[in-house]
């Protein structure tokens, strides 16, 4: 039985120990704040582990983000320092250079490029403020490859990567965060669809399959297995030729 309270306590201790062993007393946790549950919960856990003065939030809309007020609200609720960097011009500049080279953009490039530019921005800010970049991925998304390699799957430390969405929410409820940050429906930020609409199955079904190996919907099971197989490379160590 998953114990959310105990797990939250262990994560907070783990974050504190990571910074004690891999940073200075002034080093900050740099968190990309999307307004979604994962980044909100990671920011809250870091604030508890390190103190709010050592958490630095980075908001990175691509043009106009309809729900960016949630990100502002989260930072103000936690009392953390934050900045906003709009990545729209950077993304478009790269698209324009690619187009001028004669290459045609496809959906894969359009979907993944903003995530990689956001990670570039996070590391730039981390270098400026003296920080370590928090990875905000969870096990459910990673299991089916719903993350961008060298984008949102990157980072220096990852508090939630071994927790399913169901478990992440349970841990979130053990923090001081208001429920609105934990239960917000996740959107992909591009086409306006929810994560579950894009995946074609619910996180509840996915989490049950991950933890219990049970999926009553055979079509969903096949799709989960397919996505897991083709995306395992995203989390595997870089293959290296050995002499």
N, C-alpha and C positions, 0 to 999 in steps of 0.2 A: 504494500500500500504506500503510495507516494505521500510523503510528509512535507507539505509546502512550507510550514513554519521552520522546520529543521533545515530544509534545503536553502531557504532564504538566509538563515543565519550562517550556514556553511559558505554560501556564495559571497556574502559580505566579508567574511574572514579571508576567503581565498583572494578577493580583490585587494584587501589590505596587505596580505602577504606578498602578492605579486608586486605591488608598488614598493614594498619594503625591500624586496630582493632585486628589483630591476629598475629602480629609479632613485631620485633624491627626495627629501622631504617636501620639496617645492614642486615636484612634477605633478602635472595635472592629467586627469582623464579627459580626453577630447572625444566628444560624442556627437555624431551626426544626428540631429533631432528632426525626425520626419513628422512627428505628431502621432505615429503609430504606437502600438503597445510595446513592441520590442525596444525601440530606442528610449521610450519613456521609462520603462522598467529598468533598463540598464543605467540610465542617468540617475534614477532614484537609488539603485543599489550602490552606485559609485559615490553618491552624495553621503549615504549612510556609512560607507566604508572609509572614505577619505575626508569627509567634511565638504560642505557645499562650495567652499572657496577654492577647492581643488578639482572642480568639475567645470569644464568649458564646453558649452553647447554651440554647435554650428548648424544653422538653418540654411538649406541649399535648394531653394525652389528653382524650377526651370521655367522662367517666365512668371506668369501669375498662378499661384497655387491656391485653390479655392478654400482649403482648410488650414492655411498656414496659421490662422489665429489659434489653433489647437497647440501648435508648436510654441508660440509665444506664451500661451497660458501655462504650458508645462514648465518652461524655464522660470517663469515668475512664481509658479507654485512651489518649485524646488528652491528658488532663491539662488540660481546659478547664473554666472556670467554667460553671455551669449552674443553672437554676431550673426548677421545674415549675409550670405554670398549668393547672388543670383547667377546660376551657371548657364543661363540661356545663350548669352553671347559667345561664351567659350565653346559650347556644344555646336552652335551654328557655324562658328568659324572653322571648326574641324570638318563639319559636313561640307562646307563650301570648298575647302581645300581638297577634300576627297573627290568632290564632283569635278573640280577643275583639272584633276589628274586623269579624268576619263572613266573613273570607276563609278558604278551606280550603287547607291545605298540600298540595302534590303532591310527587312524587318528585324533581323538579328542584330545588325549593326545599330539600328535606331534604338532598339530596346536596351542594349548593353552599354553603349557609349556614355550616356549620362551618368550611370552608376560608377563607371571608371573615372570620369572627371570629378565626381563628388569625392571619391577616395583620394584623388590627387589633391583636391582642395583641403581635405581633412589632414593629410600629411604636411601640407604647406603650413597650415595653421598650427599643427602640432609642433613643427620646427620653430615657429615664431614664439609660441607661448611656453615651450618646454613641456611637452606632453607625451602621452602614449595613447594611441588611437584605439578606441573600443570597437570591437566587432559586435554587432547587434543581431546576428543570425540566430535562428533556432533550429532544432533538430528536424522538425517537420518539413520546413522549407528546404533545408539542406538535403534531406533524404530524397526528394524528388527534383533536386536541381533548380529550385525556384530562387536562384541567387546568381549574381554575375561574378564570374571568376575574375579576380583582381579588382573587383568592384566592392559590392557590399559583403562579399565573402572574405575580404581582407581585414587586417587589423593586427594589433599587437597583443591583445588579450580578449578572450571571449567568454563572458559569464553564462550565456544561455545556450550554447551550441549543443549541449547534451540534454536539453529539455525540449519536450514536444510543446506545441502551442497550448494544449490543455494545461500542461505543467507550468508553462511560463505565466499564464494568466493566474494560476493558483498562487504562484510566488508573488506576483504583482499585488495580489490582494493582501499579502502579508506586509507590504510596505505601507507607507503613509499616503500613497497616491489615491486620489479620488477615482471612483469607478469609471468615470468617463474616459480616462486615459487608458484603461485596461480593456474595456469592452468595445472600443471604437472599431467599427468594421474596416478591415484593411482593404485599401484600393491600390491598384498598380501605378497610379499617377500618370498614366499615358492615355489609356482609352476609357477610363472611368469605370472599368469593371472591377468587381471584388476579386480578391485572390482566389476564392473558391470557384467563382465563375470561370476564371481563366484556367484553373487546374481541371475542372470537371468533376470534382468530388469535394466532400467536406473535410475540414481539418479533424472533425470528430472521427470520421471513418479512417482517415489516414493515421491518426494517433493510435487508434485501437489496433490497426494493422501493425504499426511499428512496435508497440509494446506487447501485444498478445498474439500477433500473427493471424488475426481473424479479420476477414472482410466479407460480409454477406453479399455484397454487390460484386459479382464476378467481373463485370466490365470495368468497374473501378479498380479492382485488384490487378487486372491485366495492365491498366494504364499506370498505376503506381509502380508496378514491377518494371514496366518499360522505361519510365522516366528515371527510376533509380539506376537502372543498368546504363543508360546512355549519359548519365550526369556524374557518375562516380569520380571521373577524372577531375572534377572541379575541386574536390577536397583532398585528393591524393597528393602525396609529396611529389615534387617535380622529378620525373624519371631522369636518371643520370647514367650515362654510359660509363662503365667501370673498366679500366685497363687491367 
